[in-house]
């Protein structure tokens, strides 16, 4: 399965953000902030996500991207009812599974309000 097929969805992206880089934020924190933005609430108002996904494992998975990895990394998961896509280059998309669109990569679709 290639990266494009894993990121392919028929849901609508509502939040696009990045981890790492100048912000230095780990993927776990960025996912929490992105899901909160999709919900239009503060991150502290979210139910704890630790029971849904292993945030430390996500940080470990993407920590070594580009240093020791032989292939690009992509994670697709469901968090608090949202479809979340995380790419090794730092891109994150939160998509609304209730807003159906034509199937294509979540990273190629425009972010909608």
Secondary structure as UniProt FT lines:
FT   HELIX           3..6
FT   STRAND          8..9
FT   STRAND          12..18
FT   TURN            21..24
FT   HELIX           27..39
FT   HELIX           43..45
FT   TURN            50..52
FT   HELIX           55..63
FT   TURN            64..68
FT   STRAND          74..79
FT   TURN            80..81
FT   STRAND          82..87
FT   TURN            88..89
FT   STRAND          91..96
FT   TURN            97..98
FT   STRAND          104..105
FT   TURN            106..108
//
